[in-house]
Amino acid sequence: MTDDERDRPTTVHALLADGTTVCIRSVRPGDHDQLRGLYEEMSPEHLRLRFFAASRRSADLAADRAAAPARPGYRALLAETQGRVIGLAEYETGDDPETAEMSIAVADGLHHRGVGTLLVEHLVSAARADGVTTFTADALSENYEVLRLFTDLGLRAGRRFEGPEVRCTIALDEDDTYLAAVEARGRAADVASLEPLLRPDAVAVVGAGRRPGSVGRALLHHLHAGGFTRRLFAVNPHVSSILGVPSYPSVSSLPKVPDLAVLAIPADALPATAEECGKVGVRALLVLTAGLDPDQAEALMTACRTYGMRLVGPNCLGISHTDPRLRLDATFAADHPRPGTAGVAVQSGGVGIALLDGLSRLGIGVSSFVSLGDKYDVSGNDMLQWWESDGRTDLALLHLESFGNPRAFSRTARRVTRRMPVLTVDAGRTEAGRRAAASHTAAAATRTMTRQALFTQAGITATRSVGELLETAALLHAQPLPAGTRVVIVTNAGGAGVLAADACAEAGLALPAPTPEMIDDLLAVLPEGAAVGNPVDATAAVTEDQLRDCVDRLLRYPGIDTVLLALVPTAVAVATGDDLVRAVTDGPGRRERPVAVVRLEQDLPVKLLPAREGGAIPSYAEPVAAARALAHAARRAAWLNRPVGTIPELVEVDTASAHTVAETYLAAHPDGGWLDPRTCAELLACYGIPQLPWAWAETEDDAVIAAERLRGADGRVVMKAHWPGLVHKTEQHAIHLDLQGDAQVRAAFRDFETRFAGLMTGVVVQPLAARGTELFAGVVQDDVFGPLVLFGLGGTATEVLADHAARLAPLTDHDVHDLITAPRCAPLLLGAHGGRPADLQGLEQLLLRLSRMAGDLPQLAEADFNPVLATPAAVTVLDARVRLLPRRAQDPYLRRLR
């Protein structure tokens, strides 16, 4: 770390265990008096526990040390709220730069609120970045609170008793145990912070007008008419009541401090009103106002962070919580949402209205709804954690146009999706959509492949439209998950069955042929003329009872995962009084295996048909919709059934040397750039990434000598020109293949010298590689999502064919398997057409090592291995390009607010 980086104060806001907000930042010299005050206000007993003696002199020395100018090996972080210092954590290294002595102090009266734990988490993150691997700390054996703090961190901690003192040793390894402990603390704090927002005891609407038509008045009416069960106020200086709700001139004049203030006021009035809300003790803001300029946005966030208010919006539709004990509907949607079990969070108000309407119509209903708007604070990650713990939600629906901390979101989603389905609309898939999303939310656009990797790895069900989201939600809400992808279609009209079969096949579902036993069993109950294939054509003559028997028998066969009925109304059924839909709705709505219906004459895209014995059967107007929903359900079942992936241990990895390579290069190239071949090879060697032998040559004679040394059995070599910034060698005709003998090597070198005069700095000489499958492996460091590993078909056609898959690093064993098997070229690697499979273990190792390199080095902007040669014997990188940029690591799992 440079002196400039050490001197630069870090400032973040985070949540304590009770949901209140604190600022965590580096100590500055001007904090001396505040730090001394922290110790002076401590009781003699707490001073004794901190310094092993109740000495005011020790307190003075501690303040002097913490507020001294920055120095190598020392770091101090403080916690403050509204300008008052409430905690301090510090460490200092000695002779061993990897071990540091740490200490912690918390203000009297603020123990058991998580101040010390939060400070230590941030200190641990800072220490890791500084190369510290172990903390040591001394404590009195009777200081149970600090000893419990060290034990409960989730890090490996040891104790050694030395008389009345305890010597504690804490290893700073970031493993899953520690991340899970941080997550659990963060989840509890997050949920506590959302209580005033989603379960307020009092609400004030600021900006409710006297005349109809204003957003504030509409929202106040919605709250009042919806039967909000707690205290409700309006804030308007011109009237004493609005719509029967008492009105007051200002927030500070209210008879009770509201937990939640709804602000529907002009943008230029927002900063002052938010400041007033904070000063009187409001705990949460819902800001409907749109069109904030940067200064207004900054002032709004400053007020929220200073006074610890959570914020939804700005530019949003509102929030709703349908608990009958609360009945909070602070939206200006046309109708009140139906109470139910689906949690909904959206950035677009229009999408929110569509989902509220669709869920109410389906009968699923809503547990809580939050329109995130421009998402300055409360995010989809917050809402997932709320729904996980609210005891009412069993289905989560998200519409997110941007992500604040995708890696933290991914960890949360992986946990939540094991308890309930999490569905999203994959918005911004096209360039036009990404531009619209960026314009709509003032957020950075995300890459489609990166976002899809996030959804896949987190187990999120990603749909392509609001309609598809509702179609899938209906199935997941009403039916059990299928055990697999095997579907049997039953129809009373051949054409409808064909449409359903096409839709299922195109969705990736399997249509197994019936067994002889199944054929005989079904023909025994179906009318004459029925054809038992897949689809099962029960003919227009089928009766309600016959169809019921057919479905019941199918559901007993072990080779079937789902039954899909494609039904059309017929004159035969009308004449006999049969209702074929009753064949499934007369029984239980939920069986052991899912059942769905397609009715081509249906007026709505999807309905839930109530079953006589409880539950419901989803009914679709289009076979494509039913097939998509079933495919989503099958993928969710497969994701749940697969064990949680692990990150394999790698041998022959030298992370310290890799950091040295990167830092040395960036010291010489402060703006970063593409590594030269020698530095690139040195970096790859730190991770044991196999490369084809090569030599660097700057003269014609050197090239001949290198070729002589590297020639294989056939005597042929390859020569590649190099100069800084060269990216596509083939496009620049900067490569000569199949060179034989010294004369051809010399001719190739002279050709490069002539064509690239003034550019070329040298050439790379390699033996001609053996035959094999040319692949591509690479990584790109996304500023929002972190490193993304890509894999697929390589060679000169890689960009044209775009046969690639992607996963976010760090890769687990499952991720690597998915990367290798997902591209269309996968059969070539697995031994298609009788060929020998490629070295799959070598491929796995290459991808894992690439992932590890990307995770270790935040400076790694991108890496491009193309081609990678895969043969049955080995996997070898033939050409590698790596670009570094001067960047520092950001801890994605550190508890902090946006």
N, C-alpha and C positions, 0 to 999 in steps of 0.2 A: 504494500500500500504506500502511495506517495504521501508526502507531507500535506499536500493540498487536499487529498482525499481524507486524511486523518483529521484535518482541521474543519472540514465541511460538516456542519451539524445536520443530523438526520432528524426529521420531524414526521411522526405519523400519529394518527388517532386510532385508538382501539377501545374495546369494551371490557369493563370489569365484570365480575361474576354476577353482579346485580343488574347488569345492563346499562350502567352509567358509562359515560365516555371520558377517557383521559387522554392527554397528550403525552407521548413518549418521544423524548428527543435527547440529543447529546447535550452534556453540560457545557456551559459557556462561562468564561471568567465573571461575567456580570451576575451570575447566579449565586455568588458567594454568600451574600447576606441571607438569601432565601434558604440556602442549605444550612447555614448556621442556625436559622430559625427552626428548621426541621428538627434539629437535635435539641435545641433549647426548650422546645415544647414537649419533649419526651419526658416521661416520668423517670425518677431515679432508677426504678427497677428495669425499665426498658433500656436505659443507658447502660446499665450494668450488663444486661444480656448482650447488648451490641458490642461494647468495648471491654467487657470482663471487669469493668470498674465504673462506678458512677461518677466519672470525672468530666467536668465541663471542659477541661483542657483537651481531652481526647476529642470532644465534639468540635472544638475550634480547629484542631489539626486535621480532622476528617474533612471539614469544609474547605480548608486551605488546599488539601490534596486534590479534592474533586474539581475545584474551580481553577486550578492552576492551568497555564497554557498547555495545549496538547503536546504529548511527548510519546515517543515510540514505546510500545508495550503496555500502554495504559489506555483504558477507555472507561467512561462513566456515562450512564444514562439516567435520566430522571423522569418521574411521572408528575404531571401537574394537571390541575383542574381549575379553570377560571383564574389562572395566574398564580395559584398556590401550589408550591411543591409538596407532594404527598409521599414521595418515595425516591430512593436512590439505589442503583445497583452499579457496581464497578468491578473491574478486574485489572490486575497488573502482572506481567510476566517477570521472571527473574532470569537466571542464567539459561534456562531452557525456554526458548520462545514458543514451544508447543504446550507448555503448562503455565497456568495463571492462577493466582490467588484471587478469589472473588469474595465480595461481601454484599449485604443487602440491608436496607433500612426502610421502614415504613412508618408513617406518621401515626402517633397515638390516635385512637378512635377509628382508624381505618383498617384494622386487621380483619382477616376473614372475608375480605371483599375481592381478593385476587390481585391486589396491587403488586405484591412481591413476586408472585408467580409470573404475572405478565411481564414485569421488568426482567426477570431472569430469562424468560423465553427470548426476549429481544436481545439480551446480552449474549446468550448462547449463539444466536444467529450472527451477531456482529463478530464474536470470537471465531467462529468457524471461518468467516470471510477473511479474518486476519491470520489464519493458519494455526489457531489454538485448538488443541484436541482434548485437553483435560482441564477441568476446574478443580481446585482444592479450596477448602474453606474450613476454618476452625469455629467451633461453637461450644458453648457450655452444655454439658449433658442435660441440664434442666431446661434448655431452650427448645421445648418440644415443638413450637410452631415452625421454627426455621428447619429443624430436622425433618419434620413432616413435609415441608415444602420441597426439600431436596429429594425425599423418597418418592413423592407423588408426581414429580416432573415427568416421569416416563423414561428417563435416561438411566443408564447403569450407574448406580451409586454404591460406594463402599464406605464403611466406617471403621475407625480405629480409635479406641478409647485410651486416653492418656491422662489418667487422674480425673479431675473434674471436667476436662475438655474432651471434645470429640473431633477427630480429624476426618473430614469428609472428602472423598474423591469422586468426581463426577465425570464420566466419559461423555464427550459431546457428539457421539455417533448419531447420525440421523437415520434411525431405522423405523420400521412401521409401528413399533410399539410407541415410540415417542410421538410420531405423527398422529396416531390414534388418540393419545392422551391430549395433545394440543387440540385436535378436532373436538373431542368431548367437552373440553373447557370452552372452546369457542362456540360450540352449539348451544350450551347452556346460557352463555352470556348473550348470544344473538337472540335467542327466544325471549329472554328476559327483557331485552331492549325493545322488542316488538310488541310487548304487552300493552303499553300505552297507545300504540297505533291501532291494534286490532281488537283490543278489549278495553277501550277507554271508559272511565267512569263519568267523564264529562267531555262534551264536544262543543267547540265554538266555531261558527261559520263567519268568517270575516269577509265582507264584501257582498252580503246578500242584499239586493236592491229592493226598492219599494215596488217597482214596476215589473210585471211579468216579462220574461224573455231573457233575463240575465242568468248566467251559469250559476252564480252563487245562490240566487233565489231558487232555481230549479233543484239544486243539491239540497238546500235547506228543506224544501218541500218533500224531497225524497226521504230525507232522514225522519222528518216529522210524520209523514204519511206511512212510512214503513214501520212505525211503532217503536222507535229507539227507546229502550227501557231505562236509560240513565238520563242525566241532566243534559239539556240542550240549550244553547244560547246562540243569539245572533249578535254580531257587532256591526252597528251602523249608527253614527252620531245623530242622524236626523229623525229617527223614529224610536218609539218605546217598545214596539213589538212588530214582528213580521210573520204572517201566516199563523198567528197565535203563539209564536215563540218569543219570549222576552228578549229585547234588544238593548244593548248598552253601547256607550260612546266609544269605548276602547277595550282592548284585551285586559289592560291593567285595572279597569273598573268593574270587571266581572265579579259576582259574589263568590265564585268558586274558581280556582285555577283549573282550567281544562287540561286533561291529559293530551288531547288532540285538538289542534287548531287547523281548520280548513281555510286556505287562503285563495280567494277568487277575486283578486284585486289587480290593478295595473302593475306592470313590471317595475315601474319606477318607484312604486310604494312598497315593494317587497322587502328590500333590505331593512328599512326602519321597522316595519311590522314584525319581521322575523326577530330582530333584535329585542323588540318589546316583549314578544312571546318568550324568548329565552330568559329575559330578566325576571319575569313573573313566575317562571317555573314550568312552562309548558314542556311536555316531554316528547311530543312528536308533531310534525307538520305534514299536511297534505296540500301540495301546491298545484292548483289547476292552471295557473297562469302560464302562457306560452310567450315566446319571443324575447327571452332575457338576453341582454348583451353580456359580454364577458365580465364587466365590472359588477353588474347586478348578480350574475351567477356566483362570482367569487364572494361577494358580500353575503349572499344567502348561505353558502356553505360555511363561511367563517362563523356566522351566527349559530348555525347548527352544531358545529364542532365545539365552539366555545362553551355553549350551554348544554351540550349533550343531548340534542334533539335528533331523533331519527327523522328522515325525510323521504317521502314518496313524491315523485315528480321531479321537476315541474312538467307542465304540458301533458297532463294525464286526465283520464276519465274519472278516477276516484277509487275508493276501496269499498268492500262489502264483507260483512261477517254475518252469516245467516243463523248463528246459534240463537234458538228461540229465547234464551235468557238475555240476549243482547239486542238482536235485530238491528244491526248497524248497516245501513245502506247509504253510504256517503258517495254516491255516484250521480251522474245526471243522465244515466241510461233511461230508455223509455219505460221499462218495466222493472219491477223488483225481481231479483233472481230467485228461483225456487230453491229452498233449502235442500241440501244433499251432501254428497261425499267427495265431490271433485274440487280440488284446489286449482285455481287458475291465476296465472301471472302473465301479463302481456305488456309489450311496449306500445303497441298500436291500439288506440281506443276503438277503432273500427273493428279490428279483430276481436277485441274484448267483447264488444256488443254481440258479434256473431256467435262467439262461444257461449256467452250467457244465455242467449236465446236458444241455441241448439241443445245445450245441456238441460235447460228447463223443459224444452219440448220432449226430449228423450225420457225425462223423468229421472235422470241421474242427479240433477241439481248441483248446487255449489256449496262447499263448506266455507271457503273464503276466496275473495277475488281481489287482486291488486293490479291496477293499471300503473305500470312502472314509469311510463312516459319517457322522459329523457334520462332517467335512471341515474341521478346524481349520487344517490346513496343506496337505498334499499334495492336489492337485486334479486334475480332468480335464485341465487344461492341462499339468500336469507329466507326466501319463501319455502324452498325445499326443506330447510331445517325446521321451519315453523310447522309445516304439514307433517313432518316426521314425528312431531311430538304433540300435536294438538288433540289426538284421540278421536278425530272425526273424519279425517281425510284418508281415502284409500285409492285415489287416482289423482295424479298431478299432470296438469296441462300447462305448457309453457309456449310463449311466442317471444323469442329473444332475437333482436336484430344485431346485438353486439354483446360482447363479454368483457367484464372487468378483470377478473382473475380466473381464467379458464381452468388452470390446474387445480386450484382450490375447488372450483365448481365441479370438476371431474371427480375428485375424491368424495365430495358430498354426494354427487349423483350416483356413484358406484355403490355407496352405502344405502341410499334411499331406494334405488331401483330394486334392491333385493327384498324390500318390504312392500313396495307398491309400484305399479306401472308409472313411468314418467314419459310423457309424450310431448313432442314439440313439432312445430312447423319449421322446416328447414328453409328459412327465409333468406333471400339474397343469394340464390344459387347462380344467377347469371351476372354478367358485368353490369347490365342495366339495373338489376335488383340490388347489387352491392352499392352502386352509386346512389340509388334511392334510399337505401338504409342509412348510408353515411349522412345524407342530407337530412333525413328525417330525425335522426337521433344525435347528430353532431358527434358520432362515434366513428372510430376507425373501422373500415370495412374489413371483413374477415374472408379468408380464402375458403372456397367451397371444400376442397379436399381436406384442409385442416379441420374445419368444423365437423365434417362427416367422420373424420377419425375420432374426434372427441366424442361424438354421439355413440359410435360403435363401441369404443373401449369402455364407455361409462354405462352401457346397457340402456341407453335412451332410445325410445322408439321415435324415429324421425320420419315424419310424413311430408308430403309435398304441397299440401293445401289444407285450408281450414276444413273443407268437406271431408277429406281423407282422415284428418285428425278426429273428427266426430264419429266417422264410420268405425274407426279402430277403437276409439274410446267405448263405443257401444258394445262391441264384442268383448273387450277386456273387462268391462264392468259386469256384463251379464253372464259370461260363459267361462268355464275353466280353461286353462291353457292346454293346447294339444301336446301330446307326447312327441310328435314329430310332424312331418309335412305330408303324410299320406291322407288323401281326401277321397271319399267316395261320393259321387254325385247321384242323386235320385231325382228323376223328373217325370212329369206326366206329359211332356211334349218334347219330341226329339230335338227340335231346333233350339229350345231353351237349354237343353242339356249340352248341345254342341257349344253354344256360347259360353256356358259355365266351364266346360272342359278347356276351351281355349284360354279363358281368363286365368284359370288355375295354373295351367302349364306356363303361361307367360309370367306369372307371379312367382315361379320357382317351386310350386307345389307338385307333389307326385300323385299320379292317378294309377294306383296298383290294379292289376287285373284280378278279378275275383277268382277264388279257388274253386275247384269242382264242388267241394262241400258247401261253399257259400251259394253257388249257383243253384244247387238242388234245394237248399234251405229257403232261398228267396222265391224260387218258382212255385214252391208249395203254398205260398200265401198271396202271390200276385195274380192278377187276372190273366186269362188266356191271351197269348200274343205278346206278353211282356218279354223284354230282352234283358238278360242279366249280364251286362258288361260293366264298363265304367266310362260313361254314365250308365246307371240302371234306368232303363226306359220302362216305367210302370204303365205306360199308355194312358190315354184319356179316360179309359174305363175304370181306372183304379178308384176304389172307394176310400173313405176316410179310415175305416178299420184296417183295410189291407195296407194302406200306406203306413199306419202306425205300427203294425206288426213288422213291416219291412225295415223301418228305421230302428225299432227295438232290436231286431236280430242283427242288423249291421253293427250296432254299437257294442255287441258282445264279442265281435271278432277281434283277435289281438293284432291283426295286421292293418287295422284302420285307426287313424287318429282323429278324424273329423268327418261328419256327415253334412253335406250341403244339399239342400232341397231347392230345385229350380222349378217353380210351380207357375202355371198359368190357369186362369179361370176357364172352365169348359162348360158347354151346355149339358154334358152328362152329369157333372157334379151339381149343377143348378137343379136339374130335373130330379135327382135323387135326394136332394137336401143335404148333400155332403159338403163340408167345409174342410178342404184338405189341410189348411193351416192348423186346424184343430188336432190334426194327427200328432203335432209336436207340442202344441200349447196345452193340451188336456193333461199332459204329464207334468213332471217337475221342470221348472225353468232351467235348473242347473243339473246336469248329469255328470258322470265321471269324465265324459268326453264332450267337446263342444259340438253344438248343432247350430246351423245358421240357415236362413231361408232367403231365396231370391224370388221376388214377385215382380215381373216385368211391368205390370200395370200399376204398381204402387205410385202414389202421388208424391211422396217425399223420398229423398235419397236413402234415408235410413230411419227405421222405427224400432222400438223395443216392444214386442208383443207380450203382454202379461200372460204368464202360465198359471193354470188352475191351482197347481200345488206350490206356488211361490216362484219367485224369480221371473226371468223374461228371456225371450228368444229374439235375437237381432234379425231384422228383415230388411233386405236391400232391394233397391229398384234396379240396380245394375249388377250383373255377375262380376264385373271388374272390381267394383267396390267391395263385394264380399270376399273375393280372392285376395285383394290387397290386405284387408283386415286379417284374414286367416294367416297370410304370410307373415305379417307383423307379429301375430300371436305366436307362431311357430318359432320365429327368431328370438322372441323374448324367452320362450321356454328353453331353447337351446342355450341361451346366455346364462340363465339361472342354473341350468343343470351342469354347466361346466365349472370345475373348481376354480377358485380364485388363482390367477396367475402369479408366478413368482419371478423375481429378477435373478437370473442365474449368476453365480459367482464366476469371475473370469480370472484366469492366471496370466502371467506375463503382461501385466498392465503396469506402467510406470507413470502414474498421474503427476508426480512431482516433476519429472523430466518434461512431460508435456506442457505443464505450466511454464517451465523455464524456456522451452522453445517458443511458446506464444509470446511471452513477455519480452524475450530478446528480439523477436521479429518486430513487435510493435514499438519497442524502444528505438529501433532504426527506421521504422515507418509509422510515425504517429497517427497518420490518417488511415492506416490499415491497407489491405490489398491482397492480391493473389500471391500465395507462396511460390517461390521458385522451386524447381524440382527437388533440389537437395534438402531444403527445409521441409518440404512436403513429405518426402520420404522419411526424414528424421521423425516427424510428428506421427506418421502412421506406424513407424516401428515402435513407438512408445505404447501402442495398443495391440501389438502383435498382428497387425493387418497384413496379410500375405501380398507381396508385390512381385511382379515379374522382374528378374534381374535386369539392371540397367547401368549405364555409365553416362557421365556428363563429359561433353567435349566442346572446346571452344575454338579448335583449329581443325583443319582438314587432316593433319597427321594424327592428332589425338583421336579423331573419329575412326580412322583406319585401325589404330591400335585397339580401341574399344571394341570394334566389330570383330577383330581377330579373337579377342578374349571371350566374346559372348556368343559367337556362332554356335548353333546347335549341331545336331547330327547332319542336317541338310545344308548347313553352311549359310543360311539366309538370315538377314537382320532387318530391322525396321529403324528408320531415322525420323525423329520428330523435331521440328524447329521450336525454339522457345524465345519469347521476349515478354517482359512484364505486361500484363493485361490481355495476353492472348487467351481466348476462351474456346473458340470452335476451330480446332486445327483442320478438320476436314473442309470446312467452308473456305478457309484461307489457303487450302492446298499446301498445308505446312507439314505434310507427312509423306514419306516415301516408304513403300512396302516392298518386301521380297527382293532385297538387295543382295546380290551374290558377288563375291570377289572384291578386291580392293578398288578396282576401277569404278565399279558402280557406286561404292561408298563415297569415293572422291567426287564423282559426278553429282551425286545427290547433295553433298555438302556445298559444292560450288553453286549449284542451282539455288539453294536457300540463300547463300551469300549474295547472289545477284538480285534475287527478287525481294529479299527482305533487308536490303542494305540500310543501315542506320537504325534498324529495329532489333534484329536478332542478337541475342546475347550468348547463344550457344545451342547445342543440340543434345537430345537424349537418344542414345543408341540402345536397342533392346534386341534380343533374339526373336525371330518370328514365332509367335505363339502357336500352340497346337490347335487342332480343331475342337470346337465345343460350342456351347450356347452362350451367346453374348448377352449379358445382363447389365442393368443399371442399378446402382445403389447410391443414395445420396442423403443429404440432410440439409434442411434450411431452418435457420433460427428465426422464428416468427416473433415479432416484438410483443405480441399479446399472448400467444399460445405457447411460446417456448419452442424447443427443437422438435421438428417433424421429420421422421425418417421415411424415405421413399424407396420403393423397390419395384422393378419390373423389367420389361424387355429393353435391352440396350443396343448399342451400335449406332449407326448413322440415322436409323429410322426411329429412334426413341421418342423424339419430340413429335414426329408426324403421327405415329401410331398411338402415343400416349397410353401405353398399356402399363399403368403403374398403380400400385396400392400405397397407402400411407398410414402410419400410426404415430402417435405422439410418444416421444421419449419421456421417461425410460421405458424400454421395451421389456415386457414379460415374456416368458416362454410361449404363452398363448399368442401374444402379439406377433412374435416372430413366425410362428406357424401360419397365422392368418396372412401375413405379408407374403410369404412364399407361395401360398396356395390361392391367393385372391386374383392375381393377374391372369389374363387369358393365356399367357405363355406357360402357365404352371404345368400342363401335361408334358411339355418338353423336358421339364426338370424331373418329372416323376417316372419317366421311362415309357412314354407313349409309343405306340406302334412297334412294340417289341424292343425298343432301344434300352440301353442301360441308364438307370437314373443317375442324376448328377450327385455330387458330393453334398447331400442335404445338410449334414452336420457342419461341413465347412461353410455353407451358406448361412446357417443359423449363427455360427460364430462371427462371421463377417458383420452381420446386421447387429448383433449384440455389441460388438466392439465399436461399431460406428455410433450406436446409441450411447454407449458409455463415453466416447470421446465428445459427443455433443453435449452430454450432461455435465462433464467435467469442465468444459471450456466455454464460458459465456462469450468469449471473444470469437468463437467459431460462427461466422455468419452463414456460410454455406460450404458444403463439400459435395463433390461430384466425382463418383467413380464410374467411368464409362469408357471402354467396356470393362466389365468384370467377366472373366472367362470361367464358365462352370463346365467341368468334365467329370466323369465318374471318379477320377482320382483326386481332384483338388479343385479349389476355388481360388482364383488369382486375380488381383487388380492389375489391369494392363495400363490404365491411364488414370491419374488422380489429380484433381484440382481442389484446392482448399483456399478459402478466403477468410481472413481475420479482420475484425474491427475492434477498436478500443472500447470494450464494454465491460462493466462489472456485473457480477452475478446478483440477481434479485431472488430472495427467498420467497418462493410462491406460497409457502404454507405458513408464513409468519402471520400471526393474528394482527390485523389492522383493517380499518375501514377504508373505503375507496377514497 
